[in-house]
Every structure is written in structure tokens, then in C-alpha cells.
Amino acid sequence: MAVGEIEWTKFPILVVDDESDNLDAFRFTFGKTFTLHLASGAEEALNLVRAHDMAVVVTDQRMPRMTGLELLRAVRDIRPDAVGIIVTAFTDVDVLIESISLGRIYRYITKPWDSKELRGILVHAVERFHLVRENRRLLDQLSQYVRVLSREADSAFNFGAIVGDSPALRQVLAKVEQVAQTTATVLLRGETGTGKEMVARAIHINSPRESRPFVRVNCAALAPGVLESELFGHEKGAFTGAVARRAGRFELADGGTLFLDEVGDLPLDVQVKLLRVLQEREFERVGGVDTVKVDVRLISATHRDLERLIAEGKFREDLYYRLNVFPITMPPLRERPGDIAPLVEHFMQKYAQSTGKLVSSADPRALAALAAYPWPGNVRELENVIERAMILVSGPSLTVADLDFGRRLGMTPSGGIPIGTTAEIGSAPSGEGGRSLYRRLSEQERGEIISAVERAQGNIAHAARGLGINRSTLYYRMRKHGLEHLLPTRDEVVPHPLDGEPPAHE
């Protein structure tokens, strides 16, 4: 390693000698190349060692009250990585050689020293210190990265496939294919649970950085002080509890992709530092002065309205433009009802092993009910519902009753879609897919009415009770579906005392 490859002034050297002329000679000869600290005795030297992270300690062997070897032994208790060198004019060679073999000192030189020889020894000593520190840093970083991967692997949802073939999802995947091969910064927007992290992983996996780390940070899950350290790392002693240097997520993701989830929750002071990383590709650890350079592809995600946050002064406009280079908006599940059936099948297979249930299919009535629900929690909510259903299911097919989701889906206690609530759960949405959904629900309702009347042997009051509605509502629905031939011969409908109020006009 050439001298020019290391900033030597960043690695302090302590020189200890009880003779001031020797200290002056060191300062004159090496003061322009290295950062020197000079001490005339052991006590002064140890105070300097406590105050500064010394890379090399050069000490005279014969000094009052403490020998050079004794001083270096005390130094190692404070700075274990410091490289020790003994300077001596006496015949202590046997003792010094034994100390070298035992690893107590790095080298010894005799007085009067040769400046060229000593310069070479100091260079090699600094290189040794630098390599030891760098190896330790890389090992710590590798260990932290392994821990990050282990935590990421604990979340099964994060590694699921992107399931579905709706037009809305196809548009998203087309954008993923377009941007994956570039280094552009991506902003994923959409409601919670729409699969933003899965899309971020898809971008990474289909990029040239596939073999490099994919590191995730949830910005909303960490306190502001912790978040800064988590992103940028910290130096030993930067704050209470910082017992060692720690690499941040940017360092762990070097060469790969960093995914910042819920970026809209970043505090303003962290936004400033993030902006600098995006502009300069460099930062300092918390409590540090050394500049760390990284090559990271950034993908961020949020469910929040960033434009509104900018207007409220809670999000930096310049950072927004840096993040919003290539925006992708994730469609909510209610806008892709055609993906519900394949998602249900996917989650049934996913939880088959953990629940020990072999379920071959989902009942059409259950799928119709799931398609009718608006899913405020999106795919994540659907997964939770199917996981619970897989625990409850007892037959070969997943039914409405297994969903145990009646109130939210608008089910009757008997497991049917309630008559008279079609407008509430799926009232003729616009578009071909919406008409198809409405038609399926209408046909399902008509079939439920016919079955109920047949079971009641034409007794409309009994059929209504079986459906969980009042008799007037049932009459109304039968006429709406063209089932007048199943009605009693009397045209007048006499409300039953137990039926309650007649239905409002729909």
C-alpha cells in the first residue's frame, strides 16, 4: 500500500520520551507527515491515550517510574488496537525480542534511529492498525447484515409472490419491468397492505443488483433518534449505549438496494441528511467525522399524501422531487376484484402446511362475498382472513361459514348474502368487471330466494325468517328478480306483526 493511499493525519501517533531533545527531533522529522502527540512521561501519555484513539505508540524503554514495556501494557488495556514500538539505547534486546514474539510490541528500534528506517516502520505500523480496524468493521458489518436478513426472513409475507392478473396489476408489473434495469430512484405509493414491499423486491430481483443486499427500514416503526442511527450508523460513544461502532442500513445496502418503507414519516432533520445522501452519495455516522461513501439504489414507499405534507411544512419539497423520479401507484384490492380468487388460492396453499389442512378449493359463494367486500386493509387483510379461515375450516372446501367474517362481509348468520343488501356491498360498479360482479351477486341472491321458498314449501313468512329478513323485503326482492310465480295468489301483501318496518325503496 502506497503512502498516498492512506490519509496519515487521521491516524494519531503518540511519542513518549523523558528527554525533550528526542521529542523535538520526532516533531521536526515527522510532524508534517503524521499527526503527533508528544508526552514526557507515562502519566501524561496515558491521559493522551484516554483522550485520543491512538494508532501507534512509540515509547522510550528506559524512563523514570515506568518502562516502555510497562507503559505499552497499560496502553493495551485502554486501546487494544494501538501498535506499540519501543525505542532504546540500551542492551535490552533479549527482553524486546521476547516481547515481540509474545505479541506485546510490534517492533523495536535502537538509538540513534535512522529517519528513513523509522519512517518506514511508522508507515507499516499505521497500515497494520488500519487493516485491523477495517477487518473488524467488515466483520461487524457482515454480522449485522446477517441479523438483518434473519429478521427479514421472519416475515413470510415479504417473500410471497406477486399474485394476480388484473389490468391494474399488469400495469404495475409493466412499470417494474421498465425501471428495474435502471438505477432510478423509485417511489411506491398506495394504501397500506397493497404490496409495496413485494414490488420493491421485484424491482431489486430483476435489476443488475440482484446478487447484492436488499435492506429494508420501516421509518414509521422507529423513534427519530433511533432512526438516524439505524440509517447512517454511529460511532462508539456517540450516545449512551453506543458501546461500539455500528454500520447503518445505507452501509449494509452498499452496492444493492435500500427500501425505505413509510418514508412520509421521516422527521425533518433526517430528511435533510437523506437528501444529502441522494445528492452526494455520502454521509457521516452519528457522532463521527469520517465521510462514508456508498452506492445504493433507493426505493421508498408511503401511504401518505406527500403533497399535503409539503404544504403543511412536514416534508421537504426538494426531497420529494429526489424520491419521485419514477413513481408507481399500487392499486387497492377493491379495484382489482379479479385478483381475489387467485390470491385466496395462493394463501390457502401458503397456510396449508402450518395448519395441517388440505383444502382443495373455495366455495363460489365465499369467493363472491370476498369479492364484494371493499378491503380497507387490502391484500394484507385478505391474507389474515384466509389464514384464520384455514384454521377454522373442517371440510374439503373453504365456505362462507369458515370465513368467520359475517359482520364485515355483510353475511346472515346462516352464511348467505343478506337479501336487500346488494346495493350496499356491490351496487353495479362501473366497467365490464363491475357489471360482471353485480350480475354474479344478483344471480346468487335470486338462487338463495328460490331455495328458501322451496324449503319453506311456498310459505313466504317462513322463507323470510330463514333468510333473516322481513316478509315485505322478501316480496319486494321476489318481484325484482321476476319470481312473481312463486308468490301467493293474493296480490295484497299483509305485513306480518313480527316482520318490522317495510324496506326503504332502493
C-alpha positions as CSV (number, residue, x, y, z in Angstrom):
1,M,0.0,0.0,0.0
2,A,1.5,3.3,-1.1
3,V,1.8,6.2,1.4
4,G,-0.6,8.3,-0.7
5,E,-3.4,5.7,-0.3
6,I,-3.9,6.5,3.4
7,E,-4.7,9.9,5.0
8,W,-2.0,9.6,7.5
9,T,-3.1,12.6,9.5
10,K,-6.3,10.6,10.5
11,F,-4.1,8.1,12.5
12,P,-2.6,9.8,15.5
13,I,0.9,8.7,16.7
14,L,1.9,9.1,20.4
15,V,5.7,9.6,21.1
16,V,6.8,9.2,24.7
17,D,10.3,10.1,25.9
18,D,11.6,11.7,29.1
19,E,14.2,13.7,27.1
20,S,12.8,16.8,25.4
21,D,15.5,16.8,22.6
22,N,14.3,13.4,21.4
23,L,10.7,14.7,21.3
24,D,11.8,17.8,19.3
25,A,13.6,15.5,16.8
26,F,10.4,13.5,16.3
27,R,8.4,16.6,15.8
28,F,10.9,18.1,13.3
29,T,11.3,14.9,11.3
30,F,7.8,13.5,11.1
31,G,5.4,16.4,12.1
32,K,4.4,17.2,8.5
33,T,3.6,13.6,7.6
34,F,1.8,12.3,10.7
35,T,-0.4,13.7,13.5
36,L,1.9,13.6,16.5
37,H,1.1,13.7,20.2
38,L,4.2,14.2,22.5
39,A,4.5,13.1,26.1
40,S,7.4,13.4,28.5
41,G,6.2,10.7,30.9
42,A,3.9,7.7,31.4
43,E,1.1,9.5,33.3
44,E,0.9,12.2,30.6
45,A,1.0,9.5,27.9
46,L,-1.9,7.5,29.4
47,N,-4.0,10.7,29.7
48,L,-3.5,11.3,26.0
49,V,-4.3,7.7,25.2
50,R,-7.6,8.0,27.0
51,A,-8.4,11.2,25.1
52,H,-7.4,10.2,21.6
53,D,-7.8,7.0,19.6
54,M,-4.0,6.4,19.1
55,A,-3.0,4.3,16.2
56,V,0.7,3.9,17.2
57,V,2.5,4.5,20.4
58,V,6.3,5.0,20.2
59,T,8.0,5.0,23.6
60,D,11.5,5.0,25.1
61,Q,12.2,1.9,27.1
62,R,14.2,3.4,30.0
63,M,12.1,6.0,31.7
64,P,11.5,7.0,35.4
65,R,8.7,5.2,37.3
66,M,7.6,3.0,34.3
67,T,9.5,1.2,31.5
68,G,8.3,1.4,27.9
69,L,7.1,-2.2,28.0
70,E,5.1,-1.5,31.2
71,L,3.6,1.6,29.5
72,L,2.6,-0.3,26.4
73,R,0.9,-3.0,28.6
74,A,-1.2,-0.2,30.2
75,V,-1.9,1.3,26.8
76,R,-3.3,-2.0,25.5
77,D,-5.8,-2.0,28.4
78,I,-7.2,1.3,27.0
79,R,-6.6,1.0,23.3
80,P,-6.2,-2.7,22.4
81,D,-5.6,-2.0,18.7
82,A,-2.8,0.5,19.2
83,V,0.5,-0.6,17.7
84,G,3.5,-0.5,20.1
85,I,7.0,0.4,19.2
86,I,10.0,0.6,21.6
87,V,13.0,2.9,21.1
88,T,16.0,2.0,23.2
89,A,19.7,2.9,23.5
90,F,20.5,0.0,25.9
91,T,21.1,-3.6,25.6
92,D,17.6,-4.9,26.3
93,V,17.5,-6.8,23.0
94,D,16.7,-10.2,24.6
95,V,13.7,-8.8,26.5
96,L,12.4,-6.9,23.5
97,I,12.7,-9.9,21.2
98,E,10.7,-11.9,23.7
99,S,8.1,-9.2,23.8
100,I,7.8,-9.2,20.0
101,S,7.4,-13.0,19.9
102,L,4.7,-12.7,22.5
103,G,2.9,-10.0,20.6
104,R,3.4,-7.4,23.2
105,I,5.1,-4.9,20.8
106,Y,5.2,-4.6,17.1
107,R,8.9,-3.6,16.6
108,Y,11.8,-2.1,18.4
109,I,14.5,0.3,17.2
110,T,17.7,1.4,18.7
111,K,19.1,4.9,19.3
112,P,20.3,6.8,17.4
113,W,17.5,6.0,15.0
114,D,17.7,6.4,11.2
115,S,14.9,8.7,10.0
116,K,14.3,6.8,6.7
117,E,14.1,3.5,8.6
118,L,11.9,4.8,11.3
119,R,9.6,6.4,8.7
120,G,9.1,3.1,7.0
121,I,8.4,1.4,10.4
122,L,5.8,4.1,11.3
123,V,4.1,3.7,7.8
124,H,3.8,-0.1,8.3
125,A,2.6,0.3,11.9
126,V,-0.2,2.6,10.7
127,E,-1.1,0.3,7.9
128,R,-1.3,-2.6,10.4
129,F,-3.6,-0.5,12.6
130,H,-5.8,0.4,9.6
131,L,-6.1,-3.2,8.4
132,V,-7.1,-4.5,11.9
133,R,-9.8,-1.8,12.2
134,E,-11.0,-2.4,8.6
135,N,-11.2,-6.1,9.1
136,R,-13.2,-5.7,12.3
137,R,-15.5,-3.2,10.6
138,L,-16.2,-5.6,7.8
139,L,-16.8,-8.5,10.1
140,D,-19.2,-6.3,12.2
141,Q,-21.0,-5.2,9.0
142,L,-21.3,-8.8,7.8
143,S,-22.7,-9.9,11.2
144,Q,-25.2,-7.0,11.2
145,Y,-26.3,-7.9,7.7
146,V,-26.9,-11.5,8.6
147,R,-29.0,-10.3,11.5
148,V,-31.0,-8.0,9.2
149,L,-31.6,-10.9,6.7
150,S,-32.7,-13.1,9.6
151,R,-35.2,-10.5,10.7
152,E,-36.4,-10.0,7.2
153,A,-36.8,-13.8,6.7
154,D,-39.1,-14.0,9.7
155,S,-41.8,-12.2,7.8
156,A,-43.3,-14.7,5.4
157,F,-45.4,-12.1,3.6
158,N,-42.2,-10.3,2.4
159,F,-41.2,-13.3,0.3
160,G,-44.5,-14.1,-1.2
161,A,-45.1,-14.0,-5.0
162,I,-47.0,-11.2,-6.6
163,V,-50.3,-12.9,-7.4
164,G,-52.9,-11.7,-9.9
165,D,-53.6,-10.9,-13.5
166,S,-55.9,-7.9,-13.4
167,P,-55.3,-5.0,-15.8
168,A,-54.4,-2.7,-12.8
169,L,-51.7,-5.2,-11.6
170,R,-50.4,-5.8,-15.1
171,Q,-49.8,-2.0,-15.4
172,V,-47.8,-2.1,-12.2
173,L,-45.7,-5.0,-13.4
174,A,-45.0,-3.3,-16.7
175,K,-43.6,-0.3,-14.9
176,V,-41.5,-2.6,-12.7
177,E,-40.0,-4.2,-15.9
178,Q,-39.3,-0.8,-17.3
179,V,-37.5,0.6,-14.3
180,A,-35.8,-2.5,-12.9
181,Q,-32.8,-2.4,-15.2
182,T,-32.0,1.3,-14.4
183,T,-30.6,2.9,-11.3
184,A,-33.5,5.3,-11.0
185,T,-35.0,6.2,-7.6
186,V,-38.5,4.7,-7.3
187,L,-41.4,6.0,-5.1
188,L,-44.1,3.4,-4.5
189,R,-47.5,5.0,-3.4
190,G,-50.7,3.4,-2.3
191,E,-52.7,2.3,0.6
192,T,-51.4,0.1,3.4
193,G,-51.4,-3.6,2.6
194,T,-51.3,-3.2,-1.2
195,G,-47.9,-5.0,-1.6
196,K,-45.5,-2.1,-2.0
197,E,-42.6,-4.0,-0.4
198,M,-43.2,-7.0,-2.7
199,V,-43.0,-4.7,-5.7
200,A,-39.8,-3.2,-4.3
201,R,-38.3,-6.7,-4.0
202,A,-39.4,-7.4,-7.6
203,I,-37.5,-4.3,-8.8
204,H,-34.4,-5.4,-6.9
205,I,-34.6,-9.1,-8.1
206,N,-34.9,-8.0,-11.7
207,S,-32.1,-5.5,-11.6
208,P,-28.3,-5.9,-12.1
209,R,-28.0,-5.6,-8.3
210,E,-29.9,-8.9,-7.7
211,S,-26.8,-10.5,-6.1
212,R,-26.3,-7.6,-3.7
213,P,-28.2,-6.8,-0.5
214,F,-31.8,-5.8,-0.3
215,V,-32.2,-3.9,3.0
216,R,-35.5,-2.7,4.4
217,V,-36.2,0.0,7.0
218,N,-39.7,0.9,8.3
219,C,-39.4,4.6,9.0
220,A,-42.6,4.7,11.0
221,A,-41.6,2.0,13.4
222,L,-38.5,3.7,14.9
223,A,-38.1,6.8,17.1
224,P,-36.4,9.7,15.4
225,G,-33.1,9.4,17.3
226,V,-33.0,5.6,16.7
227,L,-33.9,6.1,13.1
228,E,-30.9,8.3,12.3
229,S,-28.6,5.8,13.8
230,E,-30.4,2.9,12.1
231,L,-30.0,4.6,8.7
232,F,-26.5,6.1,9.0
233,G,-24.8,4.1,11.8
234,H,-23.0,5.5,14.7
235,E,-19.5,5.7,16.3
236,K,-18.6,4.3,19.6
237,G,-19.6,6.7,22.4
238,A,-21.9,8.8,20.1
239,F,-24.7,8.4,22.7
240,T,-25.5,6.4,25.8
241,G,-25.4,2.8,25.0
242,A,-23.2,3.2,21.8
243,V,-20.5,0.7,23.1
244,A,-19.1,0.1,19.6
245,R,-19.1,1.5,16.1
246,R,-22.2,0.2,14.2
247,A,-22.8,0.3,10.5
248,G,-26.1,1.8,9.3
249,R,-28.5,0.4,6.7
250,F,-27.0,2.5,4.0
251,E,-23.6,0.8,4.6
252,L,-25.3,-2.6,4.7
253,A,-27.0,-1.9,1.4
254,D,-23.9,-0.7,-0.3
255,G,-23.9,-2.0,-3.9
256,G,-27.5,-3.1,-3.5
257,T,-31.0,-1.7,-2.8
258,L,-32.3,0.2,0.3
259,F,-36.1,0.1,0.7
260,L,-37.4,2.9,2.9
261,D,-41.0,2.0,3.9
262,E,-43.3,4.8,5.2
263,V,-40.9,7.5,4.1
264,G,-43.6,10.1,4.7
265,D,-43.0,9.6,8.4
266,L,-39.4,10.7,8.3
267,P,-38.5,13.6,10.7
268,L,-37.3,16.8,9.1
269,D,-33.8,16.6,10.4
270,V,-33.4,13.0,9.0
271,Q,-34.9,14.3,5.7
272,V,-32.0,16.7,5.4
273,K,-29.4,14.0,5.8
274,L,-31.3,11.7,3.4
275,L,-31.3,14.5,0.8
276,R,-27.6,14.8,1.0
277,V,-27.1,11.0,0.6
278,L,-29.2,11.1,-2.6
279,Q,-27.3,14.1,-3.9
280,E,-23.7,13.3,-2.9
281,R,-23.8,9.5,-2.2
282,E,-22.0,10.2,1.1
283,F,-22.7,10.8,4.8
284,E,-21.2,10.7,8.3
285,R,-22.2,8.3,11.0
286,V,-23.8,9.7,14.1
287,G,-21.1,11.1,16.3
288,G,-18.5,10.7,13.6
289,V,-16.4,12.9,11.3
290,D,-15.3,10.4,8.7
291,T,-17.2,10.6,5.4
292,V,-18.7,7.3,4.2
293,K,-19.4,6.9,0.5
294,V,-22.0,4.4,-0.7
295,D,-23.5,3.2,-3.9
296,V,-27.2,2.4,-3.1
297,R,-30.3,2.2,-5.2
298,L,-33.1,3.8,-3.2
299,I,-36.7,2.6,-3.3
300,S,-39.2,4.4,-1.0
301,A,-42.8,3.8,-0.2
302,T,-45.6,5.7,1.5
303,H,-49.4,5.6,2.0
304,R,-49.4,9.3,3.0
305,D,-50.3,12.3,0.9
306,L,-46.8,13.8,0.4
307,E,-48.1,16.9,-1.4
308,R,-50.3,17.7,1.6
309,L,-47.4,17.1,3.9
310,I,-45.3,19.5,1.9
311,A,-48.0,22.2,2.1
312,E,-48.1,21.7,5.9
313,G,-44.3,22.0,6.1
314,K,-43.8,18.4,7.3
315,F,-42.0,17.1,4.2
316,R,-39.2,18.8,2.2
317,E,-40.2,19.6,-1.3
318,D,-36.6,19.1,-2.6
319,L,-36.5,15.7,-1.1
320,Y,-39.9,14.9,-2.7
321,Y,-38.5,15.6,-6.1
322,R,-35.5,13.4,-5.4
323,L,-37.6,10.5,-4.3
324,N,-40.3,10.9,-7.0
325,V,-38.1,10.2,-10.0
326,F,-40.1,7.1,-11.1
327,P,-43.5,6.9,-9.2
328,I,-45.6,3.7,-9.2
329,T,-49.0,3.7,-7.6
330,M,-50.3,0.4,-6.2
331,P,-54.0,-0.2,-6.9
332,P,-56.2,-1.1,-3.9
333,L,-57.6,-4.6,-3.8
334,R,-61.2,-3.2,-4.3
335,E,-60.1,-2.0,-7.8
336,R,-58.8,-5.5,-8.7
337,P,-61.6,-7.9,-7.7
338,G,-60.5,-10.3,-10.4
339,D,-57.3,-11.0,-8.4
340,I,-59.2,-12.1,-5.2
341,A,-59.7,-15.7,-6.4
342,P,-56.1,-16.4,-7.2
343,L,-55.0,-14.6,-4.0
344,V,-57.3,-16.8,-2.0
345,E,-55.8,-19.9,-3.6
346,H,-52.3,-18.6,-3.0
347,F,-52.9,-18.0,0.7
348,M,-54.8,-21.3,1.1
349,Q,-51.7,-23.1,-0.2
350,K,-49.4,-20.9,1.9
351,Y,-51.1,-21.9,5.2
352,A,-51.9,-25.5,4.3
353,Q,-48.7,-26.8,5.9
354,S,-48.8,-24.7,9.1
355,T,-52.5,-25.5,9.7
356,G,-52.3,-29.1,8.5
357,K,-55.4,-28.6,6.3
358,L,-55.7,-29.9,2.8
359,V,-58.4,-27.6,1.2
360,S,-58.9,-28.1,-2.5
361,S,-60.9,-25.0,-3.3
362,A,-63.1,-22.1,-2.1
363,D,-66.9,-22.2,-2.4
364,P,-68.2,-19.9,-5.1
365,R,-70.4,-18.2,-2.5
366,A,-67.4,-17.5,-0.3
367,L,-65.5,-16.0,-3.3
368,A,-68.5,-13.8,-4.2
369,A,-68.7,-12.5,-0.7
370,L,-65.0,-11.8,-0.6
371,A,-65.1,-10.0,-4.0
372,A,-68.0,-7.8,-2.7
373,Y,-66.1,-6.6,0.4
374,P,-64.2,-3.2,0.0
375,W,-61.0,-4.5,1.8
376,P,-59.7,-1.4,3.6
377,G,-56.7,-3.4,4.6
378,N,-56.1,-4.7,1.1
379,V,-54.1,-7.8,0.4
380,R,-52.7,-7.9,3.9
381,E,-56.3,-8.0,5.3
382,L,-57.3,-10.7,2.9
383,E,-54.3,-12.8,3.9
384,N,-55.3,-12.5,7.6
385,V,-58.9,-13.6,6.8
386,I,-57.8,-16.6,4.8
387,E,-55.2,-17.6,7.5
388,R,-58.0,-17.6,10.1
389,A,-60.3,-19.5,7.7
390,M,-57.7,-22.2,7.2
391,I,-57.6,-22.7,11.0
392,L,-61.4,-23.0,11.2
393,V,-62.1,-25.0,8.0
394,S,-63.2,-28.6,8.5
395,G,-64.2,-29.7,5.1
396,P,-62.5,-30.0,1.7
397,S,-63.7,-26.6,0.6
398,L,-63.5,-23.1,2.1
399,T,-67.0,-21.9,2.8
400,V,-68.7,-18.7,4.0
401,A,-69.1,-20.1,7.4
402,D,-65.3,-20.8,7.6
403,L,-64.5,-17.2,6.9
404,D,-66.0,-16.2,10.3
405,F,-66.3,-12.8,8.8
406,G,-70.0,-12.3,8.7
407,R,-70.5,-8.8,10.1
408,R,-67.7,-7.3,8.0
409,L,-68.8,-9.1,4.8
410,G,-72.5,-8.5,5.4
411,M,-73.4,-12.2,5.9
412,T,-76.5,-13.5,7.6
413,P,-76.0,-15.9,10.5
414,S,-76.8,-18.8,8.2
415,G,-74.0,-17.9,5.9
416,G,-75.9,-16.4,3.0
417,I,-75.5,-13.0,1.4
418,P,-78.3,-11.0,3.0
419,I,-81.2,-10.2,0.8
420,G,-81.7,-6.5,0.3
421,T,-78.0,-5.5,0.8
422,T,-76.8,-5.9,-2.8
423,A,-76.7,-2.1,-3.2
424,E,-74.5,-1.8,-0.1
425,I,-71.9,-4.4,-0.9
426,G,-71.6,-4.2,-4.7
427,S,-74.1,-1.9,-6.4
428,A,-73.3,-2.1,-10.1
429,P,-69.8,-0.7,-10.2
430,S,-68.8,0.9,-13.5
431,G,-66.9,-1.0,-16.1
432,E,-67.2,-4.5,-17.5
433,G,-65.7,-6.1,-14.5
434,G,-68.1,-4.3,-12.2
435,R,-71.2,-5.4,-14.2
436,S,-69.9,-9.0,-14.1
437,L,-69.6,-8.8,-10.3
438,Y,-73.0,-7.2,-9.9
439,R,-74.6,-9.9,-12.2
440,R,-72.9,-12.7,-10.2
441,L,-74.2,-11.3,-6.9
442,S,-77.7,-10.8,-8.4
443,E,-77.8,-14.4,-9.6
444,Q,-76.6,-15.5,-6.2
445,E,-79.4,-13.6,-4.5
446,R,-82.0,-15.0,-6.8
447,G,-80.8,-18.6,-6.2
448,E,-80.9,-18.0,-2.4
449,I,-84.6,-16.8,-2.7
450,I,-85.7,-19.8,-4.8
451,S,-84.0,-22.3,-2.4
452,A,-85.5,-20.6,0.7
453,V,-89.1,-20.6,-0.8
454,E,-88.7,-24.3,-1.8
455,R,-87.5,-25.3,1.6
456,A,-90.5,-23.4,3.2
457,Q,-92.8,-25.2,0.7
458,G,-94.1,-21.8,-0.5
459,N,-94.7,-20.3,2.9
460,I,-93.3,-16.8,2.4
461,A,-93.2,-15.9,6.1
462,H,-91.1,-19.0,6.9
463,A,-88.8,-18.4,3.9
464,A,-88.2,-14.8,5.0
465,R,-87.3,-15.9,8.5
466,G,-84.9,-18.5,7.1
467,L,-83.2,-15.7,5.1
468,G,-83.0,-13.4,8.1
469,I,-85.1,-10.6,6.6
470,N,-88.7,-9.4,7.0
471,R,-91.6,-10.7,4.7
472,S,-92.1,-7.3,3.0
473,T,-88.5,-7.2,1.9
474,L,-88.8,-10.8,0.5
475,Y,-91.9,-9.8,-1.5
476,Y,-90.0,-6.8,-2.9
477,R,-87.0,-8.9,-3.9
478,M,-89.0,-11.7,-5.5
479,R,-90.8,-9.2,-7.8
480,K,-87.4,-7.6,-8.6
481,H,-86.0,-10.9,-9.7
482,G,-89.1,-11.9,-11.7
483,L,-90.2,-14.6,-9.2
484,E,-93.9,-13.5,-9.0
485,H,-94.9,-17.0,-10.0
486,L,-93.7,-18.2,-6.5
487,L,-95.9,-15.6,-4.7
488,P,-99.3,-16.4,-3.1
489,T,-102.3,-15.8,-5.2
490,R,-103.3,-12.7,-3.2
491,D,-101.9,-9.5,-4.7
492,E,-102.1,-7.7,-1.4
493,V,-99.2,-8.1,0.9
494,V,-100.2,-8.2,4.5
495,P,-97.2,-7.4,6.7
496,H,-96.6,-9.9,9.5
497,P,-96.6,-8.4,13.0
498,L,-93.1,-9.8,13.6
499,D,-91.7,-8.5,10.3
500,G,-90.9,-5.0,11.5
501,E,-90.9,-1.9,9.2
502,P,-91.2,-2.4,5.4
503,P,-87.9,-1.8,3.4
504,A,-86.9,1.6,2.2
505,H,-87.0,1.9,-1.6
506,E,-83.7,1.1,-3.2
